[in-house]
Amino acid sequence: LMVPKVGVDKIVKPHGSLIMYNAIKTKYVDFCIFKRSTMEPVVVIDCYYPSITDSTMKELDKAVAKALEAVNIPVLKYEILDVPYDKDAVIKKFYDALDPVSLAQLRKKSEK
């Protein structure tokens, strides 16, 4: 299940330093994909536009990226370009970011 604009506090729970958690809990990720059965986060998708003048689509905050890495949630970075995107390349990047267990579960469901 893909959900846009998810609060980091919905993905990462406080553990260890509350100072670090308080610094990221009000931030958002562009998209998060959850397992439908358990609503467990599987992967975060970070979309950004590499322009000096347009700062509306920035890369994921480094502290948020570290927090997601600490809880083993991969971040799939997707650079928005002014050209049509390659759907197969995006899907491959998504599969490459998944852990082997999630990937096997996804493939098992698609075979049914």
Phi, psi and omega per residue, in radians:
L1 nan 2.117 -3.128
M2 -1.716 2.236 -3.126
V3 -2.155 2.248 3.109
P4 -1.461 2.705 3.012
K5 0.843 1.169 -3.115
V6 -1.727 2.329 3.091
G7 -1.188 2.411 3.136
V8 -1.036 -0.556 3.135
D9 -1.148 -0.282 3.080
K10 -1.513 -0.276 -3.091
I11 -1.828 -0.756 -3.071
V12 -1.956 2.239 3.096
K13 -1.711 2.687 -3.112
P14 -1.087 2.358 3.095
H15 -2.726 2.193 -3.124
G16 1.445 -2.185 -3.049
S17 -1.294 2.048 3.081
L18 -1.271 -0.401 3.096
I19 -1.105 -0.796 3.110
M20 -1.144 -0.751 -3.128
Y21 -1.106 -0.764 3.138
N22 -1.084 -0.482 3.137
A23 -1.271 -0.407 -3.073
I24 -1.991 -0.247 -2.989
K25 -1.127 -0.377 3.139
T26 -1.655 0.050 3.142
K27 -1.515 2.875 -3.125
Y28 -2.231 2.681 2.984
V29 -1.852 2.720 -3.086
D30 -1.130 -0.890 3.115
F31 -2.503 2.599 3.010
C32 -2.339 2.360 3.082
I33 -1.810 2.207 -3.116
F34 -1.969 2.645 2.940
K35 -1.228 2.240 -3.075
R36 -1.108 -0.648 -3.057
S37 -1.228 -0.636 -3.059
T38 -2.050 -0.131 -3.045
M39 0.990 0.503 3.057
E40 -1.413 2.285 3.126
P41 -1.153 2.372 -3.106
V42 -1.882 -0.826 -3.111
V43 -2.694 2.593 3.070
V44 -1.889 2.408 3.094
I45 -1.932 2.137 -3.137
D46 -1.895 1.983 3.102
C47 -1.747 2.370 3.110
Y48 -2.558 2.718 3.134
Y49 -2.037 2.038 -3.038
P50 -1.390 1.154 -3.134
S51 -2.113 2.459 3.112
I52 -1.267 -0.627 -3.054
T53 -1.487 -0.505 -3.108
D54 -1.765 1.905 -3.101
S55 -1.825 0.216 -3.104
T56 -1.284 -0.477 3.132
M57 -2.054 1.413 -3.122
K58 -1.581 2.859 3.052
E59 -1.217 2.789 -3.129
L60 -1.007 2.410 3.097
D61 -0.976 2.388 -3.080
K62 -1.073 -0.627 3.126
A63 -1.169 -0.664 3.098
V64 -1.157 -0.762 3.120
A65 -1.037 -0.728 3.116
K66 -1.137 -0.700 3.132
A67 -1.131 -0.739 3.125
L68 -1.156 -0.668 3.094
E69 -1.123 -0.664 -3.125
A70 -1.118 -0.525 3.137
V71 -1.802 0.307 3.040
N72 1.041 0.715 3.021
I73 -1.881 1.982 -3.121
P74 -1.206 2.624 3.102
V75 -1.978 2.127 3.095
L76 -1.711 1.960 -3.128
K77 -1.561 2.301 3.134
Y78 -2.270 2.013 -3.131
E79 -1.472 2.124 3.117
I80 -1.393 2.145 3.139
L81 -2.038 2.897 3.134
D82 -1.508 0.335 3.104
V83 -2.124 2.784 3.100
P84 -1.039 2.478 -3.127
Y85 -1.541 2.778 3.124
D86 -1.684 1.827 -3.076
K87 -0.977 -0.749 -3.121
D88 -1.127 -0.643 3.117
A89 -1.172 -0.663 3.113
V90 -1.165 -0.764 3.133
I91 -1.124 -0.716 3.112
K92 -1.081 -0.740 3.122
K93 -1.069 -0.695 3.101
F94 -1.099 -0.853 3.134
Y95 -1.071 -0.672 3.137
D96 -1.145 -0.490 -3.109
A97 -1.403 -0.344 -3.083
L98 -1.300 2.632 3.022
D99 -1.322 2.762 -3.051
P100 -1.025 -0.620 -3.134
V101 -1.164 -0.844 3.119
S102 -1.094 -0.684 3.133
L103 -1.121 -0.757 3.118
A104 -1.116 -0.709 3.108
Q105 -1.120 -0.708 3.138
L106 -1.142 -0.750 3.130
R107 -1.174 -0.652 3.128
K108 -1.084 -0.724 3.134
K109 -1.193 -0.619 -3.093
S110 -1.300 -0.342 3.113
E111 -1.356 -0.378 -3.092
K112 -1.249 nan nan
